[in-house]
Amino acid sequence: MDTSEAPHSLPVPRKGQTVNDPGVAQIVAPAPYVRIPLASRITGYTEKAIRRKIAEGVWRVGKEYRKAPDGSVLISIAGYARWVETEKRR
């Protein structure tokens, strides 16, 4: 890969290459909603702790999580971040 033109730029696939070839940069953007197992890995909370926050109403539908059309529980990464940054009311 020739990056001599702009040393700060990422290598891009050349003709005949794919993003899966070695040396080709892959950019991964986070999804706005993730399933509980991935949310657990991202947040550090166990899956059980996440399910408990949902069951106890600590995390609210439409704020920290949503139900997908197929019934799956999806955690909002932005909602989680807002929840973390909210000071606990006493």
Secondary structure, 3 states (H helix, E strand, C coil): CCCCCCCCCCCCCCCCCCCCCCCCCCCCCCCCEEEHHHHHHHHCCCHHHHHHHHHCCCCCECCCEEECCCCCEEEEHHHHHHHHHCCCCC
